[in-house]
Amino acid sequence: MKILILAIAILVLVTGVVIWESRYVTVTAASLIRTAEQMPSPSVSDTDHASQDFDTFQRAYTEFRKTWDDTVRILCLFVGHTETERIEAALEETGVRYLSDDIPGYRSARNKLIAELQKLRDLEKFSFDSFT
């Protein structure tokens, strides 16, 4: 009987950890997506975008970087280095493309960053299929 109670306790503990991990990753990814969407999305025809949007970009990029730096170690533990390295590479590419005034490349990198975060959020969302 003691073994049955111990097995049930372990099952409850593991289930709790899986639910907490899923919730943490989902909430963190959603927060990062909102921050990435705050980065400006200038049009290709706008020649004076840099002076207009740099403060907005800098504020959003700094907020994203702060949140990312605070959570990246835990995310690496939960989802692995491959996923976090993809997001890190997309973030760096977004910043470099914006600063080099490559508007089409910047928009593509920003969309890639958001897509990687959405993929992470969707993969880690808790469901019965992800638990089994």
Secondary structure, DSSP 8 states (H G I E B T S, - for coil): -HHHHHHHHHHHHHHHHHHHHHHHHHHHHHHHHHHHHTS----TT-TTHHHHHHHHHHHHHHHHHHHHHHHHHHHHHHH-HHHHHHHHHHHHHHHHHHHTT-HHHHHHHHHHHHHHHHHHHHHHS--HHHH-
